[in-house]
């Protein structure tokens, strides 16, 4: 960052700049269109949650080179002065279309679409993917945990395990979109308006002569926020007994309390602790658990009816756990023909057919049945419309034998124009308000998908298909590929 509300355009891969200089020298700076999409669901899941677009819009509208940035590029010995002069006035002046933050998203569909001059579109690639990939990964991970907990209270405790300070803040933001109800990240709480929470560490207990004194001292300080960590010495023979003694003093003054488990057999210990609390008359005392929890562990504990009120999750949530990254990519789908000035579709081919792209400028529509449940997402060319009450034939994105007919009761376009000529279209609400809207959208949209798509293990695959017209265009490219390749040799 270069000061408040300014993003350094050096936040890009170096080859973007070397290509950009090549385009500049060859006067190749016509209008192009790029799609952002991803190829597979993380965590072997059935859905992902889109996040990061709001922070991207803030960043891309302030993306520019400072004099110091230009000096750094000059020192690399790769760039001509004329190109560096061009970069001094660089800013993103294109259009951006995107899904709303918090939407459920699926492989192959464009979730962001960039219309810009070639040099601009190339330089912002890294910025676009950086914001959307990581936050979508963490929002998805959190949503899986939220569902596994039967939509319980998920507390994000990942600051100390996150990838750097920016990673910690981005993870806190994305986790809230994905369903977390609070964070331990104090800076994130201030920046994003997320409730902050925290109990005590084992070091607090070890700092006092006795466990009981540690608990009672904490209760004196925070009578309305006392959650005692009871596994420092022995959960059942010591921790819960001292917690009950300290809790009794709180109850005498009209306060309640809770306990936290951070080790051991959580299912067994939570059940035994609940028995002890109930026997002592503290039926409203809460039990919070932590200890490297994953959605699979949470799901198992819920299925065993473990009496847990909240889930403190750090490493697995803030880092993505078993997935190191989201598979979002940025691919050109249309460019200006230098001879005619017209925008022409383009298609990338690969020896791996799954990496072939869908050509042309495209929209995405979500189709709903008569009960308001989402049944399929359809990728269509820009000039296509899908009418309610009309039957259409749709094809698999890889153009194999799979196809289906469907008549939608309602249709919702998913790509919305967010930037025009580099300017935000809608008045910017506050960052905190936008985050609340994104979180609510995730929860509301989740209700429109059948539970089979949301299973933690072996989910049903949601349909993402292409229209007949897009299929035909793709087939034209495939059939013409061999001839065009050999003509160029």
ABEGO torsion letter per residue (X at the ends): XBEBGBBBAABBBAAAAAAAAAAAAAGBABBBBBBBBBABBBGGBABBBBBGAAAAAAAAAABBBBAAAAAAAAAAGABBAAAAAAAAABBBABBBBBBBBGBBBBBGBBABBBBBBAAAAAAAAAAAAAAAAAAAAAAAAAAAAAAAAGGBBBBBAAAAABBEAAAAAAAAAAAAAAGBABBABAAAAAAAGBBBBEBBBAAAAAABABAAAAAAAAAAABAAABBBBAAAABAAAAAAAAAAAAAAAAAAAGBBBBBBBABEBAAAAAAAAAAAAAAAGBAABBBBBBGGBBAAAAAAAAAAGBBBABBBBBAAAAAGEABABBABBBBBABBBBAAAGBBBBBBBBBABAAABBBBEBBBBBBBBBAAGBBABBBBBBAABBBBBGBBBBBBBAAGBABBBBBBBABBBBABBBABBGGBBABBBBBAAAAAAAAAAAAAAAAAABBAAAABABGBBBBBBBBBAAAAAAAAAAAAAAAAAAAAAX
